[in-house]
Amino acid sequence: MIKALDSATARTVLFFLLLFTGLFIVKRYNYLLFHSLSDLFVAVVCFGTFIVAWNARRYSDIHYFLFLGIANVFLGFILVVHLLSYRGMSVLTGFSSNPPTQLWIAFRYLQSLSFLIALFFLNRRFQPFPVIAAYAGITALTLLSIFAWDIFPDCYVDGSGLTPFKKVSEYVASAIIVVAIVILHRRKEMFDRGVFALIVSSYAVMIPAGALFTLYVDVYGISNALGHFLLIISFSLLYRAVIQTGIVAPHRLLFRNLKRSEEALRELNEFNESIVENSRDCIAILDLEGRVQFMNRAGQALLKITDEGSFRNVPFGDFWEGEDRRTALDVIANAARGSVGSFDGYRSSFDGEPQWWSVIVSPIRNAGGETVRILATARNITRRKQAQDEVKKRTEQLEETIEELERFSYSVSHDLKAPLRAIDGFSRSLLKRHGGQLDEDSERRLNVIRDNVRTMGCLIEDLLSFSRSSRKQMDRAAFNMAALIDEVWAEIRTANANREIEFRNAVTLPGYGDPALIRQVVVNLLENAVKFTRDRKPAVIEMTDHCAGRDVAYSIRDNGIGFDMAYYGKLFQVFERLNPDLYEGTGIGLAIVQRIVQRHGGRVWAEGRVDEGATFSFTLPKGDMPA
């Protein structure tokens, strides 16, 4: 490639050497012919850039070159008029050397401004005919101002040379070109590197050319000739940038963004192919009839396929049997109509290994939204299916065990209650019949027996309640929590009529859950509050509520003995009691509260300090008050 570039560069250098040698020889013998050939070359390049850009306007995604092409066709026309009016041409006679110099300055202003304005169309498109009309109008006004109205500023005075206006205009035009080059450099990523270098070089050469065109006194002078040599170089570079590149490699010039899009699309396709081939799922492409056209390597490995012919053009439905086959055919038919579907099915590998699959079937659409292919993605879920079957089996076994435990619990409670009732009954009968004959210690022992029997009975009932609290079918509904609390408290107050208790029910928000289970929660918490405030006169118990996000929090506060937070971890555990010697109980009540609240999706917690009371709180999901 480097050799090819060196060869092309050598040919270019040789071409310019021969061109400039020939023009130099022509200049020495006939300056007018040299000037005419120079201007004609520039005009031809101008017309050529227009032809290339105009014919590609419908396909090019960069209108920058179209704008320059339209400008150049009028620049070429002005340059031809400049050539024909040049002194000695004998075409447009009756004029001094001023009009052709004026036309040159008009050319310079129009060229530099067009180069600058074209930058606005790097990312924009425009309607060409209004632009053509505008340039035609500017060109016509320029010619009229020079040849008819004589209002264009003088640029050359015979015998004196160039006017200050002409010299200043050359530098102004060069300054505009410098500004345009700086702006263009910031957007160079939009151009092919070679094309960008040629365009910038072409206009950059016009800067020293303009400086040379400010130095001559005679229109046939050496500085004028050197300026024309640079002018030829400038438009030779423009020729290579636009005409030669536009014909030989149009994607570098006019379809730069299209080429980038193609490259991006190719990279995207390669990326997608990489994803498909490296996926662990089975990915298949089907035609609209449901026949398999492609399957990735992972799919072939999972199905133990060794020959592509065993699946190519095979209907996807034939991979399944029974109800799975009918489902697959329905899903494929829906995908052909543009819908996405899925199903789980059984399909063994080609060597007979049992396999379960989760399949998603979706349409593949073209740019117009029409379904042209079908994509089937199948994930091997055999392990998940086996795990689910194992879980189901274990669940059934666990349910059977739980049923046996429930039957055992009922049997135990029934069988234990009978002897307990007998012991209590015989003890009571013995005390009643022979109470007067027993000594004090014997009577005390019988009472201890009866107390322990009652404790055992309570323990059995609590254990059964604890067991039922986790398995009872819940009937969720909204209910009046304040009314439920009042009802529970009325029962507790009756059982503690001799106590001095102040109870305040400040609950206003409704409850939502199983009213029977929530009633058990309230009963246990209020009974605890009454129990641990028995040494307070008066005992103060208050129940409040507040919103806590999506839940309602209920709290029961008392002024009882409280507890040490260091033992908080024992509060809600079965059989754990913080004051077993001072207060009666089985240690199951708070465990029941926690289990019921958790089944409702809430939580329960407590706060307390020794001798300063305690607060127990729980949450329930929000609900509406019952009608």
C-alpha positions as CSV (number, residue, x, y, z in Angstrom):
1,M,0.0,0.0,0.0
2,I,2.9,2.4,0.9
3,K,4.5,1.7,-2.5
4,A,1.2,2.5,-4.2
5,L,0.9,5.8,-2.4
6,D,4.5,6.7,-3.3
7,S,3.8,5.9,-6.9
8,A,0.7,8.1,-6.9
9,T,2.6,10.9,-5.3
10,A,5.4,10.6,-7.8
11,R,2.9,10.8,-10.7
12,T,1.3,13.9,-9.2
13,V,4.6,15.7,-8.7
14,L,5.7,14.8,-12.2
15,F,2.3,16.1,-13.6
16,F,2.7,19.5,-11.8
17,L,6.3,19.8,-12.9
18,L,5.4,19.2,-16.6
19,L,2.3,21.5,-16.2
20,F,4.3,24.4,-14.7
21,T,7.2,24.0,-17.1
22,G,4.8,24.2,-20.0
23,L,2.9,27.2,-18.6
24,F,6.2,28.9,-17.8
25,I,7.3,28.5,-21.4
26,V,4.0,29.7,-22.7
27,K,4.2,32.8,-20.4
28,R,7.6,33.7,-21.7
29,Y,6.4,33.8,-25.3
30,N,2.7,34.8,-24.8
31,Y,1.5,36.1,-21.4
32,L,-2.1,36.5,-22.7
33,L,-2.2,32.8,-23.7
34,F,-0.7,31.9,-20.3
35,H,-3.4,33.9,-18.5
36,S,-6.2,32.5,-20.6
37,L,-5.1,28.9,-20.1
38,S,-4.8,29.5,-16.3
39,D,-8.3,31.0,-16.0
40,L,-9.9,28.4,-18.3
41,F,-8.4,25.6,-16.1
42,V,-9.9,27.2,-13.0
43,A,-13.2,27.7,-14.7
44,V,-13.3,24.1,-15.9
45,V,-12.6,22.8,-12.3
46,C,-15.4,25.1,-11.1
47,F,-17.9,23.7,-13.6
48,G,-16.6,20.1,-12.9
49,T,-17.2,20.4,-9.1
50,F,-20.7,21.5,-9.8
51,I,-21.4,18.6,-12.2
52,V,-20.2,16.0,-9.6
53,A,-22.1,17.5,-6.7
54,W,-25.3,18.2,-8.7
55,N,-25.6,14.6,-10.0
56,A,-25.0,13.1,-6.5
57,R,-27.3,15.5,-4.7
58,R,-30.1,12.9,-4.3
59,Y,-27.8,10.3,-2.8
60,S,-25.3,12.4,-0.9
61,D,-25.8,12.9,2.8
62,I,-23.5,16.0,2.9
63,H,-24.9,19.1,1.2
64,Y,-21.6,21.0,1.9
65,F,-20.3,19.9,-1.5
66,L,-23.5,20.7,-3.3
67,F,-23.4,24.3,-1.9
68,L,-19.8,24.7,-3.0
69,G,-20.7,23.2,-6.4
70,I,-23.5,25.7,-7.0
71,A,-21.2,28.6,-5.9
72,N,-18.4,27.3,-8.2
73,V,-20.5,27.3,-11.3
74,F,-21.1,31.0,-10.9
75,L,-17.5,31.6,-9.9
76,G,-16.5,29.9,-13.1
77,F,-18.9,32.1,-15.1
78,I,-17.4,35.3,-13.5
79,L,-13.9,34.1,-14.2
80,V,-14.8,33.5,-17.9
81,V,-16.1,37.0,-18.1
82,H,-12.9,38.2,-16.4
83,L,-10.9,36.3,-19.0
84,L,-12.9,37.7,-22.0
85,S,-12.6,41.3,-20.7
86,Y,-8.8,41.1,-20.1
87,R,-6.8,43.6,-21.9
88,G,-5.7,42.3,-25.3
89,M,-8.4,39.6,-25.6
90,S,-10.4,41.8,-28.0
91,V,-13.7,40.2,-27.0
92,L,-15.2,42.7,-24.6
93,T,-13.7,45.9,-25.9
94,G,-14.0,49.5,-24.9
95,F,-12.9,48.9,-21.3
96,S,-9.7,49.5,-19.4
97,S,-7.9,47.0,-17.1
98,N,-10.2,48.0,-14.2
99,P,-13.3,45.8,-15.1
100,P,-11.3,42.5,-15.2
101,T,-9.7,43.4,-11.9
102,Q,-13.1,44.3,-10.4
103,L,-14.4,40.9,-11.6
104,W,-11.4,39.2,-9.9
105,I,-12.2,41.0,-6.6
106,A,-15.9,39.9,-7.0
107,F,-14.6,36.4,-7.6
108,R,-12.5,36.5,-4.4
109,Y,-15.3,37.8,-2.2
110,L,-17.8,35.3,-3.6
111,Q,-15.4,32.4,-3.3
112,S,-14.3,33.1,0.3
113,L,-17.8,33.8,1.6
114,S,-19.2,30.7,-0.1
115,F,-16.4,28.6,1.5
116,L,-17.5,30.0,4.9
117,I,-21.3,29.7,4.4
118,A,-21.0,26.2,3.1
119,L,-20.0,25.1,6.6
120,F,-23.6,25.6,7.8
121,F,-24.6,22.7,5.5
122,L,-22.3,20.0,7.0
123,N,-25.3,18.6,8.9
124,R,-28.1,20.3,7.0
125,R,-29.9,19.8,3.7
126,F,-31.3,22.5,1.6
127,Q,-33.4,23.1,-1.5
128,P,-30.9,23.8,-4.3
129,F,-33.0,26.0,-6.6
130,P,-33.4,28.9,-4.2
131,V,-29.6,28.9,-3.7
132,I,-29.1,28.9,-7.5
133,A,-31.5,31.8,-7.9
134,A,-29.7,33.7,-5.1
135,Y,-26.3,33.2,-6.8
136,A,-27.7,34.1,-10.2
137,G,-29.0,37.3,-8.7
138,I,-25.7,38.2,-7.0
139,T,-23.8,37.5,-10.3
140,A,-26.2,39.6,-12.3
141,L,-25.9,42.5,-9.9
142,T,-22.2,42.2,-9.9
143,L,-21.9,42.4,-13.7
144,L,-24.4,45.3,-13.9
145,S,-22.5,47.2,-11.2
146,I,-19.3,46.9,-13.2
147,F,-20.4,47.2,-16.9
148,A,-23.6,49.1,-16.8
149,W,-24.0,51.2,-13.6
150,D,-20.3,51.8,-13.0
151,I,-20.8,51.7,-9.2
152,F,-18.4,49.0,-8.3
153,P,-15.3,50.4,-6.5
154,D,-12.3,50.9,-8.7
155,C,-9.6,48.2,-8.4
156,Y,-7.0,49.3,-11.0
157,V,-6.1,52.6,-12.5
158,D,-4.0,52.6,-15.7
159,G,-0.6,54.2,-15.0
160,S,-1.0,54.0,-11.2
161,G,-1.7,50.4,-10.6
162,L,-3.9,48.8,-7.9
163,T,-6.2,50.8,-5.7
164,P,-6.3,50.5,-1.9
165,F,-9.7,48.9,-2.2
166,K,-8.3,46.1,-4.3
167,K,-5.4,45.5,-1.9
168,V,-7.6,45.6,1.2
169,S,-10.1,43.3,-0.4
170,E,-7.5,40.6,-1.1
171,Y,-6.5,40.5,2.5
172,V,-10.2,40.6,3.7
173,A,-11.0,37.6,1.4
174,S,-7.9,35.8,2.8
175,A,-9.0,36.5,6.4
176,I,-12.4,35.0,5.6
177,I,-10.7,31.9,4.3
178,V,-8.6,31.6,7.4
179,V,-11.8,31.8,9.6
180,A,-13.5,29.1,7.4
181,I,-10.4,26.8,7.7
182,V,-10.4,27.1,11.5
183,I,-14.1,26.2,11.7
184,L,-13.7,23.4,9.2
185,H,-10.8,22.0,11.2
186,R,-13.1,21.6,14.2
187,R,-15.5,19.5,12.1
188,K,-12.8,17.5,10.3
189,E,-14.2,14.2,11.6
190,M,-17.0,14.5,9.1
191,F,-14.6,14.2,6.2
192,D,-12.3,11.6,4.8
193,R,-8.8,12.4,6.0
194,G,-7.4,12.8,2.5
195,V,-10.3,14.8,1.2
196,F,-10.1,17.2,4.2
197,A,-6.4,17.7,3.6
198,L,-6.9,18.5,-0.1
199,I,-9.8,21.0,0.5
200,V,-7.9,22.9,3.3
201,S,-4.8,23.0,1.2
202,S,-6.7,24.2,-1.8
203,Y,-8.2,27.2,0.0
204,A,-5.0,27.8,2.0
205,V,-3.0,28.3,-1.2
206,M,-5.4,31.1,-2.1
207,I,-4.0,33.2,0.8
208,P,-0.5,33.7,-0.6
209,A,-2.0,34.0,-4.1
210,G,-4.1,36.9,-2.9
211,A,-1.0,38.5,-1.3
212,L,0.8,38.3,-4.7
213,F,-2.1,39.8,-6.4
214,T,-1.6,43.0,-4.3
215,L,2.0,43.6,-5.5
216,Y,1.8,44.1,-9.2
217,V,1.5,47.4,-11.1
218,D,1.3,46.0,-14.6
219,V,-1.3,43.4,-15.2
220,Y,1.4,41.5,-17.1
221,G,3.8,41.7,-14.2
222,I,5.7,38.9,-12.5
223,S,3.7,38.9,-9.2
224,N,0.5,38.6,-11.2
225,A,2.0,35.6,-13.0
226,L,3.2,34.0,-9.8
227,G,-0.3,34.5,-8.3
228,H,-1.8,32.6,-11.3
229,F,0.6,29.7,-10.7
230,L,-0.7,29.5,-7.1
231,L,-4.2,29.8,-8.4
232,I,-3.6,26.8,-10.7
233,I,-2.2,24.8,-7.7
234,S,-5.2,25.7,-5.6
235,F,-7.8,24.5,-8.1
236,S,-5.7,21.5,-9.0
237,L,-6.0,20.4,-5.3
238,L,-9.7,21.2,-5.5
239,Y,-9.9,19.1,-8.6
240,R,-8.3,16.1,-6.8
241,A,-10.5,16.6,-3.8
242,V,-13.9,16.8,-5.5
243,I,-13.8,15.7,-9.1
244,Q,-11.2,12.9,-9.0
245,T,-12.3,11.6,-5.6
246,G,-16.0,11.9,-6.5
247,I,-15.5,9.7,-9.6
248,V,-13.0,7.2,-8.4
249,A,-14.0,6.9,-4.7
250,P,-17.3,8.6,-4.1
251,H,-17.8,7.0,-0.7
252,R,-14.8,9.1,0.5
253,L,-16.4,12.4,-0.6
254,L,-20.2,12.3,-1.0
255,F,-21.2,9.3,0.9
256,R,-19.0,9.6,3.9
257,N,-21.8,9.1,6.4
258,L,-23.2,6.3,4.4
259,K,-19.9,4.5,4.5
260,R,-19.7,5.1,8.3
261,S,-23.3,3.7,8.6
262,E,-22.3,0.6,6.6
263,E,-19.2,0.1,8.7
264,A,-21.3,0.5,11.9
265,L,-23.9,-1.9,10.5
266,R,-21.2,-4.4,9.7
267,E,-19.8,-4.1,13.2
268,L,-23.3,-4.4,14.7
269,N,-23.9,-7.6,12.6
270,E,-20.5,-9.0,13.8
271,F,-21.5,-8.1,17.4
272,N,-24.9,-9.8,17.1
273,E,-23.4,-12.9,15.5
274,S,-20.9,-13.0,18.4
275,I,-23.7,-12.8,20.9
276,V,-25.7,-15.6,19.1
277,E,-22.7,-17.9,18.8
278,N,-21.5,-17.3,22.4
279,S,-25.0,-17.6,23.9
280,R,-25.6,-20.6,26.1
281,D,-29.2,-20.9,24.9
282,C,-30.4,-22.6,21.8
283,I,-31.1,-19.9,19.2
284,A,-32.8,-20.8,15.9
285,I,-33.8,-18.7,12.9
286,L,-37.0,-20.0,11.1
287,D,-38.6,-19.0,7.8
288,L,-42.2,-17.9,7.8
289,E,-43.3,-21.5,7.3
290,G,-41.6,-22.4,10.6
291,R,-38.7,-24.4,9.1
292,V,-35.3,-24.1,10.8
293,Q,-32.8,-22.3,8.7
294,F,-30.1,-21.7,11.3
295,M,-29.1,-23.0,14.7
296,N,-26.2,-21.7,16.8
297,R,-23.4,-23.9,18.2
298,A,-24.8,-23.9,21.7
299,G,-28.1,-25.2,20.5
300,Q,-26.5,-28.0,18.5
301,A,-24.4,-29.0,21.5
302,L,-27.4,-29.0,23.9
303,L,-29.4,-31.2,21.5
304,K,-26.3,-33.4,20.7
305,I,-26.6,-32.6,17.0
306,T,-23.6,-33.8,14.9
307,D,-25.0,-33.2,11.4
308,E,-26.5,-29.9,10.3
309,G,-28.7,-31.7,7.8
310,S,-30.6,-33.2,10.8
311,F,-32.2,-29.9,11.6
312,R,-31.9,-27.6,8.5
313,N,-35.3,-27.1,6.8
314,V,-37.0,-29.3,9.4
315,P,-40.3,-27.8,10.7
316,F,-39.8,-26.5,14.2
317,G,-43.0,-28.1,15.3
318,D,-41.5,-31.5,14.6
319,F,-39.0,-31.0,17.4
320,W,-41.9,-31.5,19.9
321,E,-44.6,-34.1,20.6
322,G,-48.2,-34.2,21.8
323,E,-49.6,-31.0,23.4
324,D,-46.2,-29.3,23.1
325,R,-46.2,-29.7,19.4
326,R,-49.6,-28.1,19.0
327,T,-48.5,-25.2,21.3
328,A,-45.3,-24.7,19.2
329,L,-47.3,-24.6,15.9
330,D,-49.7,-22.0,17.4
331,V,-46.8,-19.8,18.7
332,I,-45.0,-20.0,15.3
333,A,-48.2,-19.0,13.5
334,N,-48.7,-16.0,15.8
335,A,-45.0,-15.0,15.3
336,A,-45.5,-15.0,11.6
337,R,-48.4,-12.5,12.1
338,G,-46.1,-10.3,14.3
339,S,-46.8,-11.5,17.8
340,V,-44.4,-12.8,20.5
341,G,-45.2,-16.0,22.3
342,S,-43.7,-18.5,24.7
343,F,-44.2,-22.0,26.1
344,D,-42.4,-24.6,28.2
345,G,-42.0,-28.1,26.7
346,Y,-40.2,-31.4,26.8
347,R,-37.7,-32.3,24.1
348,S,-35.0,-35.0,24.6
349,S,-31.6,-34.6,22.9
350,F,-30.8,-36.6,19.8
351,D,-29.1,-39.2,21.9
352,G,-32.2,-39.6,24.1
353,E,-31.2,-37.4,27.2
354,P,-34.4,-36.0,28.8
355,Q,-34.5,-32.2,28.6
356,W,-37.0,-29.5,29.4
357,W,-37.0,-26.2,27.5
358,S,-38.4,-22.7,28.0
359,V,-39.0,-21.3,24.5
360,I,-39.7,-17.7,23.4
361,V,-40.7,-17.2,19.7
362,S,-40.7,-13.7,18.2
363,P,-40.9,-12.1,14.8
364,I,-37.9,-10.6,13.0
365,R,-38.9,-7.5,11.1
366,N,-37.3,-5.6,8.2
367,A,-36.9,-1.8,8.1
368,G,-40.5,-1.5,6.9
369,G,-41.9,-3.4,9.9
370,E,-42.8,-6.5,7.9
371,T,-42.1,-9.9,9.4
372,V,-39.4,-11.7,7.3
373,R,-38.1,-14.3,9.7
374,I,-38.9,-15.9,13.1
375,L,-36.5,-16.1,16.0
376,A,-36.8,-19.0,18.5
377,T,-34.8,-18.9,21.7
378,A,-34.9,-22.0,23.9
379,R,-33.3,-22.2,27.3
380,N,-32.6,-25.5,28.8
381,I,-34.5,-25.6,32.1
382,T,-34.0,-29.3,32.9
383,R,-32.2,-28.6,36.2
384,R,-34.8,-26.1,37.2
385,K,-37.6,-28.5,36.3
386,Q,-35.9,-31.3,38.3
387,A,-35.5,-28.9,41.2
388,Q,-39.1,-27.9,41.0
389,D,-40.2,-31.5,40.9
390,E,-38.0,-32.2,43.9
391,V,-39.4,-29.2,45.8
392,K,-43.0,-30.3,44.9
393,K,-42.2,-33.8,46.2
394,R,-40.6,-32.5,49.4
395,T,-43.6,-30.1,49.8
396,E,-46.0,-32.9,49.6
397,Q,-44.0,-34.9,52.1
398,L,-43.8,-31.9,54.4
399,E,-47.6,-31.3,54.1
400,E,-48.2,-35.0,55.0
401,T,-45.8,-34.7,58.0
402,I,-47.6,-31.5,59.1
403,E,-50.9,-33.2,58.9
404,E,-49.5,-36.1,60.9
405,L,-48.2,-33.6,63.5
406,E,-51.5,-31.9,63.6
407,R,-53.2,-35.2,64.2
408,F,-50.6,-36.0,66.8
409,S,-51.0,-32.6,68.5
410,Y,-54.8,-33.1,68.7
411,S,-54.3,-36.6,70.0
412,V,-51.7,-35.5,72.5
413,S,-53.9,-32.6,73.7
414,H,-56.9,-34.8,73.9
415,D,-55.1,-37.6,75.6
416,L,-53.2,-35.3,78.0
417,K,-56.3,-33.3,79.0
418,A,-58.2,-36.4,80.1
419,P,-55.6,-37.5,82.8
420,L,-55.1,-33.8,83.8
421,R,-58.9,-33.4,84.3
422,A,-58.8,-36.7,86.3
423,I,-55.9,-35.5,88.5
424,D,-57.6,-32.1,89.1
425,G,-60.9,-33.8,89.8
426,F,-59.5,-36.3,92.3
427,S,-57.5,-33.6,94.0
428,R,-60.5,-31.4,94.4
429,S,-62.6,-34.3,95.6
430,L,-60.0,-35.3,98.1
431,L,-59.8,-31.8,99.5
432,K,-63.5,-31.5,99.7
433,R,-64.1,-34.8,101.4
434,H,-61.1,-35.1,103.7
435,G,-59.9,-31.5,103.9
436,G,-60.5,-31.4,107.7
437,Q,-58.6,-34.6,108.3
438,L,-55.4,-33.5,106.3
439,D,-52.6,-31.7,108.0
440,E,-51.5,-28.3,106.6
441,D,-48.6,-29.6,104.6
442,S,-50.7,-32.3,102.9
443,E,-53.4,-29.8,102.0
444,R,-50.7,-27.5,100.6
445,R,-49.3,-30.3,98.4
446,L,-52.7,-31.0,97.0
447,N,-53.2,-27.4,96.1
448,V,-49.8,-27.3,94.4
449,I,-50.9,-30.4,92.4
450,R,-54.0,-28.6,91.3
451,D,-52.1,-25.4,90.3
452,N,-49.6,-27.3,88.2
453,V,-52.4,-29.2,86.5
454,R,-54.0,-25.9,85.5
455,T,-50.6,-24.6,84.3
456,M,-50.1,-27.7,82.3
457,G,-53.6,-27.3,80.8
458,C,-52.8,-23.7,79.8
459,L,-49.5,-24.8,78.3
460,I,-51.2,-27.4,76.2
461,E,-53.8,-24.9,75.0
462,D,-51.1,-22.3,74.2
463,L,-49.1,-24.9,72.2
464,L,-52.2,-25.8,70.2
465,S,-52.9,-22.1,69.6
466,F,-49.3,-21.5,68.5
467,S,-49.6,-24.4,66.1
468,R,-53.0,-23.3,64.7
469,S,-51.7,-19.7,64.2
470,S,-49.4,-20.7,61.4
471,R,-51.8,-23.0,59.6
472,K,-55.2,-21.4,60.0
473,Q,-56.7,-20.3,56.6
474,M,-56.8,-16.5,56.7
475,D,-59.9,-14.6,55.7
476,R,-58.6,-11.1,55.0
477,A,-61.0,-8.2,55.3
478,A,-61.1,-4.6,56.5
479,F,-62.5,-4.2,60.0
480,N,-63.0,-1.6,62.7
481,M,-59.9,-1.9,64.8
482,A,-61.1,0.5,67.5
483,A,-64.3,-1.5,68.0
484,L,-62.3,-4.8,68.2
485,I,-60.0,-3.3,70.8
486,D,-63.0,-2.0,72.9
487,E,-64.6,-5.5,72.7
488,V,-61.4,-7.2,73.9
489,W,-60.8,-4.7,76.7
490,A,-64.4,-5.1,78.0
491,E,-63.7,-8.9,78.5
492,I,-60.3,-8.3,80.1
493,R,-61.7,-5.5,82.4
494,T,-64.4,-7.8,83.6
495,A,-61.8,-10.4,84.5
496,N,-59.8,-7.8,86.4
497,A,-62.7,-5.8,88.0
498,N,-60.8,-5.3,91.3
499,R,-57.9,-3.6,89.6
500,E,-57.4,0.2,89.3
501,I,-56.7,0.6,85.6
502,E,-56.9,3.6,83.3
503,F,-57.3,2.4,79.7
504,R,-57.3,4.8,76.7
505,N,-58.2,3.6,73.2
506,A,-56.9,6.3,70.8
507,V,-57.0,4.1,67.7
508,T,-58.8,5.7,64.7
509,L,-57.4,3.9,61.7
510,P,-59.0,0.7,60.3
511,G,-57.4,-2.7,60.3
512,Y,-57.0,-5.1,57.4
513,G,-56.4,-8.8,57.9
514,D,-58.1,-11.8,59.5
515,P,-60.2,-10.3,62.3
516,A,-60.1,-13.5,64.4
517,L,-56.3,-13.8,64.3
518,I,-55.8,-10.0,64.9
519,R,-58.1,-10.3,67.9
520,Q,-55.7,-12.9,69.3
521,V,-52.9,-10.5,68.8
522,V,-54.7,-7.7,70.7
523,V,-55.8,-10.1,73.5
524,N,-52.2,-11.3,74.1
525,L,-50.7,-7.9,74.1
526,L,-53.4,-6.3,76.4
527,E,-53.3,-9.2,78.8
528,N,-49.5,-8.8,79.0
529,A,-50.0,-5.1,79.7
530,V,-52.5,-5.9,82.5
531,K,-50.2,-8.6,84.0
532,F,-47.1,-6.5,84.2
533,T,-48.8,-3.4,85.6
534,R,-50.4,-5.2,88.6
535,D,-48.2,-3.4,91.1
536,R,-49.1,0.1,89.6
537,K,-51.9,2.2,91.2
538,P,-53.2,3.3,88.9
539,A,-52.1,1.1,86.0
540,V,-52.1,3.1,82.7
541,I,-52.5,1.4,79.4
542,E,-52.9,3.3,76.1
543,M,-53.3,2.0,72.6
544,T,-52.5,4.3,69.6
545,D,-52.0,4.1,65.9
546,H,-50.3,6.0,63.0
547,C,-49.6,5.6,59.3
548,A,-46.3,4.0,58.4
549,G,-45.9,4.2,54.6
550,R,-48.1,1.4,53.1
551,D,-48.8,0.0,56.6
552,V,-50.6,1.1,59.7
553,A,-48.7,0.8,63.0
554,Y,-50.5,0.0,66.3
555,S,-48.9,0.4,69.6
556,I,-49.8,-0.6,73.2
557,R,-48.0,1.4,75.9
558,D,-48.1,0.7,79.7
559,N,-46.4,2.0,82.9
560,G,-45.6,-1.4,84.1
561,I,-42.2,-3.0,85.2
562,G,-40.8,-2.7,81.7
563,F,-37.8,-4.8,80.7
564,D,-34.1,-4.6,80.0
565,M,-33.4,-4.2,76.3
566,A,-30.3,-6.4,76.7
567,Y,-32.8,-9.3,76.8
568,Y,-34.8,-8.1,73.8
569,G,-33.8,-11.2,71.7
570,K,-35.7,-13.5,74.1
571,L,-39.0,-11.6,74.0
572,F,-40.6,-13.4,71.0
573,Q,-39.1,-16.8,71.4
574,V,-41.2,-19.8,72.5
575,F,-41.0,-20.7,76.2
576,E,-38.7,-17.6,77.0
577,R,-39.8,-15.6,80.0
578,L,-38.0,-12.7,81.6
579,N,-39.7,-12.9,85.0
580,P,-40.7,-16.5,85.5
581,D,-40.7,-16.3,89.3
582,L,-42.8,-13.2,89.7
583,Y,-45.4,-13.5,86.9
584,E,-47.4,-16.4,85.7
585,G,-47.4,-17.5,82.0
586,T,-46.2,-20.1,79.5
587,G,-43.8,-18.0,77.4
588,I,-45.8,-18.6,74.2
589,G,-48.1,-15.5,74.0
590,L,-45.6,-13.1,72.3
591,A,-44.4,-15.9,69.9
592,I,-48.1,-16.3,68.8
593,V,-48.3,-12.5,68.3
594,Q,-45.2,-12.5,66.1
595,R,-46.3,-15.4,64.0
596,I,-49.7,-14.0,63.3
597,V,-48.4,-10.5,62.4
598,Q,-45.7,-12.0,60.1
599,R,-48.4,-14.0,58.3
600,H,-50.1,-10.7,57.6
601,G,-46.9,-9.3,56.1
602,G,-46.3,-7.0,59.0
603,R,-43.7,-6.9,61.8
604,V,-43.7,-6.6,65.6
605,W,-41.2,-5.0,67.9
606,A,-41.0,-3.7,71.5
607,E,-39.3,-0.9,73.5
608,G,-38.9,-0.7,77.2
609,R,-36.8,0.3,80.2
610,V,-36.8,-1.3,83.6
611,D,-39.5,0.1,86.0
612,E,-40.5,2.7,83.3
613,G,-43.0,0.6,81.3
614,A,-42.9,-0.9,77.8
615,T,-44.4,-0.3,74.4
616,F,-45.3,-3.2,72.0
617,S,-46.0,-2.3,68.4
618,F,-47.0,-4.2,65.2
619,T,-48.0,-3.2,61.7
620,L,-50.7,-4.3,59.3
621,P,-51.2,-3.4,55.6
622,K,-53.5,-0.5,55.0
623,G,-57.2,-1.2,54.4
624,D,-60.6,0.6,54.2
625,M,-63.0,0.9,57.1
626,P,-65.8,-1.6,56.7
627,A,-69.1,-0.2,55.5
